[in-house]
Amino acid sequence: METVLKIGNHFYDSKVKHLNLKLGESVSDAKNLFNLREFTNLKSICFADSDLNDEGLAFLSILNQLESLNLQGTSITNDGIKYLAKLENLTDLRLKENPQLTNECIPHLIEIENLEDLQIHETSINYKGLEKLIVMKNLKDIVLQIWDNNFTYKELIKFSISMPNCIILAKGNGKFLNGSFEGEWTD
């Protein structure tokens, strides 16, 4: 029997494995997110360009089976990232287009033990925050963006040596891996 649940202004089949909310969907009424507990097969959710906030992240923390979470362009804060540590199976996290996220969220990111893919481009995280991620030995890919001297070539080479199995993609420039760089760097 199919169970259909309302999240925001739309209805979704509770048996889906991948939930992609409609672009710009309003989920500010976190009570709607409470319905997510019924999505027992859910492996990934995309909240891109929604008004998801920290209260919503608290509701998401009950979805232990989640592996991938897209929080691009949401209203989350540094402090809200702490709720993600409860997602034991989370391997893929997209934080793109959240300029309100700074180095202050890094201690919470470090708590996400199984994280493999982290996208932090278009956030306010800089090298001082990035270098704290060295303790995350499961990270395989980091995507970041170079702007306003947030990262230098020398810093990213150093970081890539410290994380030899992690590809650091500098959007628009190239990629770093174990002390080497492929691409075109312009200062």
Summary of the structure (lengths in Angstrom):
residues: 187
radius of gyration: 17.1
end to end distance: 58.6
largest distance: 58.6
contacts: 587
relative contact order: 0.10
helix: 27%
strand: 23%
